[in-house]
Amino acid sequence: MELYDFDQQLQREGTSSVKYDLRQMFFGKPDVQPLWVADMDFETPDFVRKAVINRAMHPVYGYTFRDEAYYNSIIQWFARRHVYQIQRDWILFSPGVVPALNLAVMALTEPSDSIIVQSPVYFPFFGAVTHHKRRLIHNLLIKSAKQYEIDFDQLRAQAKEAKMLILCNPHNPVGRAWTTYELEQLAKICLENNLIVLSDEIHNDLVLPGFRHQVFAALGKEVEDITITAHAASKTFNLAGLATSSVIIPNESLRRKYKHALDGLHIDLGNLFGAEATMAAFQHGDEWLGQLMGYLNRNIDFLDEYLLNNIPEISLFRPEATYLAWLDCSALGLSDEDLKSKMIHEAGLGLSAGIEFGPGGEGCMRINVACPLSQLKLALEKMKLVFGK
């Protein structure tokens, strides 16, 4: 068995990296330690790089299509990792999950339709609704001392006037791996009110020890019939730059409408190297992923213990999934603007401000722990100098 080195330090500056090379644009400083955008400071797996290099050796990069091996790799991955059987015809393309959300909103709803999101949530959800003149409804998550929960009472009232719910499963940024029971309750409300569920499951392979991912569409035939699942290998295997995602739509009518919108934009051919990378990841990625999740869990253990012992005013909502940790900084007594400013200008850290994730994000910050432990230690030492006891 090959052992992978997640402690390796990588030089990413000068590679047109959003995370590193756009720090001046996003933080007003070019040298903050970047722990924000959700890609990993780990090497993309060797078997993925090899597949891309092998294809790149062919001297022609002409028009290509995704062959049966590509679709089979997705089908087999879901069957093996999530016990969910997908049919070949259900799988459509998108250059990313965010484009998929926008396409689905445009294809399956009408201007002025109401769409529910569960805030605080990944902020492109908001634009997928408002940019297309749909009405945004916030079903705010309930914050407890240790974790976030769905406000089902509020959702029941909101569902009566909505056309769609965009589900983040697992949830970014609060890190919940929603339980089967919770998703069954949500599904019941959506079925009773004839809501379409657009389920962003891009983090579904990044589930931490002791938890599991429940594919929303796998809750039963009725639920499957109202669900569009957006998924990609990009978060799991660090492939975001290859712009390749899947949109899984079992319902023929919904699938036809989505495909019509996709065809109208002429983006279905996709990316030659993205297809090769996706196949390699799903065919060979189980062992690498297992080692990755062990490393991420140790990073989270370190983060949790360090905050408790050194910066108790900042508390961790320990993630059940994703490599994104949600920090409650409200005990510091700072405004959101002052909190962000101190992180950037005094601690020298580039985190994602909680208010970016909408209502409920006040007083919080999101930190990306998918980095070598030495980098995480350095960041926490900087944080301690500014906020520590």
HUDAZI-V94613 format. One record per residue. N is the residue number from 0. RES is the residue in one letter. OMEGA is omega as a letter, one per 30 degrees, with the letter a starting at -180 (none if undefined). D_CENTER is the distance of its C-alpha to the mean C-alpha in whole Angstrom. Layout:
# HUDAZI-V94613
N;RES;OMEGA;D_CENTER, N;RES;OMEGA;D_CENTER
This chain:
# HUDAZI-V94613
0;M;l;29, 1;E;l;27, 2;L;a;26, 3;Y;a;23, 4;D;l;24, 5;F;l;21, 6;D;a;23, 7;Q;l;24, 8;Q;a;24, 9;L;l;23, 10;Q;a;24, 11;R;l;21, 12;E;l;23, 13;G;l;25, 14;T;a;23, 15;S;l;21, 16;S;l;18, 17;V;a;16, 18;K;a;16, 19;Y;a;19, 20;D;l;21, 21;L;a;20, 22;R;l;21, 23;Q;a;24, 24;M;a;23, 25;F;a;20, 26;F;a;22, 27;G;l;25, 28;K;a;26, 29;P;a;25, 30;D;l;26, 31;V;l;23, 32;Q;a;21, 33;P;l;18, 34;L;a;15, 35;W;a;13, 36;V;a;10, 37;A;l;8, 38;D;a;10, 39;M;l;12, 40;D;l;16, 41;F;l;17, 42;E;l;19, 43;T;a;17, 44;P;a;19, 45;D;a;23, 46;F;l;23, 47;V;l;20, 48;R;l;22, 49;K;a;25, 50;A;l;24, 51;V;a;24, 52;I;l;27, 53;N;l;29, 54;R;l;28, 55;A;l;28, 56;M;l;32, 57;H;a;33, 58;P;a;35, 59;V;l;33, 60;Y;a;30, 61;G;l;31, 62;Y;l;30, 63;T;l;28, 64;F;l;26, 65;R;a;24, 66;D;a;26, 67;E;l;27, 68;A;l;25, 69;Y;a;22, 70;Y;l;22, 71;N;l;23, 72;S;l;21, 73;I;a;18, 74;I;a;20, 75;Q;l;21, 76;W;l;18, 77;F;l;17, 78;A;a;21, 79;R;a;21, 80;R;a;17, 81;H;l;17, 82;V;l;21, 83;Y;a;20, 84;Q;a;22, 85;I;l;21, 86;Q;a;24, 87;R;a;24, 88;D;a;25, 89;W;a;21, 90;I;l;19, 91;L;a;19, 92;F;l;17, 93;S;l;15, 94;P;l;15, 95;G;l;11, 96;V;l;9, 97;V;l;10, 98;P;l;13, 99;A;l;13, 100;L;l;12, 101;N;l;15, 102;L;a;17, 103;A;l;17, 104;V;a;18, 105;M;a;21, 106;A;a;22, 107;L;l;22, 108;T;l;23, 109;E;l;26, 110;P;a;26, 111;S;l;27, 112;D;l;25, 113;S;a;23, 114;I;a;19, 115;I;l;18, 116;V;a;15, 117;Q;a;14, 118;S;f;14, 119;P;a;13, 120;V;l;10, 121;Y;a;8, 122;F;l;11, 123;P;l;11, 124;F;a;11, 125;F;a;15, 126;G;l;16, 127;A;l;15, 128;V;a;18, 129;T;a;20, 130;H;a;20, 131;H;l;22, 132;K;l;24, 133;R;a;23, 134;R;a;23, 135;L;l;20, 136;I;l;21, 137;H;l;19, 138;N;a;19, 139;L;l;19, 140;L;l;17, 141;I;a;20, 142;K;l;20, 143;S;a;22, 144;A;a;24, 145;K;a;21, 146;Q;l;18, 147;Y;l;17, 148;E;l;18, 149;I;l;18, 150;D;a;21, 151;F;l;23, 152;D;l;26, 153;Q;a;25, 154;L;l;22, 155;R;l;26, 156;A;a;27, 157;Q;a;25, 158;A;a;24, 159;K;a;28, 160;E;a;27, 161;A;l;24, 162;K;a;23, 163;M;l;19, 164;L;l;17, 165;I;a;13, 166;L;l;11, 167;C;a;8, 168;N;f;8, 169;P;a;8, 170;H;l;7, 171;N;g;6, 172;P;a;8, 173;V;l;11, 174;G;l;10, 175;R;l;12, 176;A;a;12, 177;W;a;14, 178;T;l;17, 179;T;a;19, 180;Y;l;22, 181;E;a;19, 182;L;l;18, 183;E;l;21, 184;Q;l;22, 185;L;a;20, 186;A;a;21, 187;K;l;24, 188;I;a;24, 189;C;l;22, 190;L;a;25, 191;E;a;28, 192;N;l;27, 193;N;l;26, 194;L;l;22, 195;I;l;20, 196;V;l;17, 197;L;a;14, 198;S;l;11, 199;D;a;7, 200;E;a;7, 201;I;l;5, 202;H;a;5, 203;N;l;8, 204;D;a;10, 205;L;a;9, 206;V;a;12, 207;L;a;14, 208;P;a;18, 209;G;a;20, 210;F;l;17, 211;R;l;16, 212;H;l;13, 213;Q;l;15, 214;V;a;14, 215;F;a;15, 216;A;a;18, 217;A;a;19, 218;L;l;21, 219;G;a;24, 220;K;a;25, 221;E;a;26, 222;V;l;22, 223;E;a;21, 224;D;l;23, 225;I;a;21, 226;T;l;18, 227;I;a;16, 228;T;l;13, 229;A;a;10, 230;H;l;9, 231;A;l;10, 232;A;a;11, 233;S;l;9, 234;K;a;7, 235;T;a;9, 236;F;l;12, 237;N;a;12, 238;L;a;13, 239;A;a;11, 240;G;a;15, 241;L;l;16, 242;A;a;14, 243;T;l;14, 244;S;l;12, 245;S;l;14, 246;V;a;15, 247;I;a;16, 248;I;l;19, 249;P;a;22, 250;N;a;24, 251;E;a;26, 252;S;l;27, 253;L;a;23, 254;R;a;23, 255;R;l;26, 256;K;l;25, 257;Y;a;21, 258;K;l;23, 259;H;l;26, 260;A;l;23, 261;L;a;22, 262;D;a;25, 263;G;l;27, 264;L;l;24, 265;H;l;25, 266;I;a;22, 267;D;a;22, 268;L;l;24, 269;G;a;20, 270;N;a;21, 271;L;a;23, 272;F;l;21, 273;G;l;18, 274;A;l;20, 275;E;a;21, 276;A;l;19, 277;T;l;17, 278;M;a;20, 279;A;a;21, 280;A;a;17, 281;F;l;18, 282;Q;a;21, 283;H;a;22, 284;G;a;18, 285;D;a;19, 286;E;l;21, 287;W;a;19, 288;L;l;16, 289;G;l;18, 290;Q;l;20, 291;L;a;16, 292;M;l;15, 293;G;l;19, 294;Y;l;19, 295;L;l;15, 296;N;l;17, 297;R;l;20, 298;N;l;19, 299;I;l;17, 300;D;a;21, 301;F;l;22, 302;L;a;20, 303;D;a;21, 304;E;a;25, 305;Y;l;25, 306;L;a;24, 307;L;a;27, 308;N;a;30, 309;N;a;29, 310;I;a;27, 311;P;l;28, 312;E;l;27, 313;I;a;23, 314;S;a;22, 315;L;l;19, 316;F;a;17, 317;R;a;16, 318;P;l;13, 319;E;l;13, 320;A;a;10, 321;T;l;7, 322;Y;a;9, 323;L;a;9, 324;A;a;12, 325;W;a;13, 326;L;l;17, 327;D;a;20, 328;C;a;22, 329;S;a;24, 330;A;l;27, 331;L;l;28, 332;G;a;29, 333;L;l;28, 334;S;l;27, 335;D;a;23, 336;E;l;25, 337;D;l;27, 338;L;l;24, 339;K;a;22, 340;S;l;26, 341;K;l;27, 342;M;a;23, 343;I;a;24, 344;H;l;28, 345;E;l;29, 346;A;a;26, 347;G;a;25, 348;L;l;21, 349;G;l;19, 350;L;l;16, 351;S;a;14, 352;A;a;16, 353;G;a;16, 354;I;l;17, 355;E;a;15, 356;F;l;13, 357;G;a;16, 358;P;a;19, 359;G;a;18, 360;G;a;17, 361;E;l;20, 362;G;a;21, 363;C;l;18, 364;M;l;16, 365;R;l;13, 366;I;l;13, 367;N;a;12, 368;V;l;14, 369;A;a;13, 370;C;l;16, 371;P;a;20, 372;L;l;21, 373;S;l;24, 374;Q;l;22, 375;L;l;20, 376;K;l;24, 377;L;a;25, 378;A;a;22, 379;L;l;24, 380;E;l;27, 381;K;a;27, 382;M;a;25, 383;K;a;28, 384;L;a;31, 385;V;a;30, 386;F;a;29, 387;G;l;30, 388;K;none;33
